[in-house]
């Protein structure tokens, strides 16, 4: 049994004209100690998925269908009281901006001790000792001093380490990290990636890393889900997915990596915007931007216009594309988009 199993997850946000479908039939699993990446452009549904796992969706959003099982226990429909027992203790989250997570009016020590007291019966001295230990685990020098400081007195990288230390306070089984490296410089980002990998390996913690950056995903994760317009369009081992992307959208993300762009040339971007969630195209959601949407004679591929593709086995992963079997016989993304 997987540590986390998600099946057929749909999320909606009621609107005046019609419901906004934010997630469509999302399904995946996470094993204990596994590092899973979720990648896609802004608006693809990554953060909505993360918040859904903890039932922290902003109102009026709600889970319309599907299942989220943690160690076999169904989380969809679980009471708020029982969910609070799991959040922080068994399921922890690291947000993109630590200043939105940390209370600017409380010292680091006060926030860490309060977190412990909310879930465990500890004396103040025991809680303080545990907080110091966790700050040490995330390689923060002089942890006793940091406990007396306020968030604004710390650098961005150190604040993010504090957030990770708070997430580790209660020895969670899963950490969900939503764009944790976005606001950090390259050196701090590399240190944080190494730290997360070390913590997962040492404590056997499952990690779900959400990012729009395939470079970060490549450095840290073992397996990756690629999301587009609220659905998973490709999944598989991270190195295989990046080195031999099957879905046209994944190919476009890989081609857009700065390190693959020759010097003094513009970055190669996927043409066109993400579809409007309230006006999603019929058929494959990616087809308006897809370089393979036409036959050689210029006529449109009818399957792409008529029905949404399902995830099917392809190589070592799974891909949602009607024409994945023919992709290697068609010119590359770069050639068809020039």
Protein Blocks (a to p, Z undefined) as FASTA:
>chain_A
ZZbdcehiacddddfkbccdfbghiacdddehiacdddddehilmmmmmmmmnopaccfb
dcfbdcddeehiafehpafklmmmmgojlmccddfblmlmpcfkbcfklmmmmmmmmmpc
cdfklmmmmmmmmmmmnopahkllmmmpcfklpcfklmmmmmmmmmmmnopabdcdehkl
lmpcfklmmmmmmmmmmmmmmnopacddddfbfklmmmmmmbdcddeehiafbdcdfklm
mmmcfblklmmmmmmpmklpcghiacdddehidddfklccehjfklmmpcklpcfkopac
fklmmpccddddehjbccddfklmmmmmpccfklmmZZ
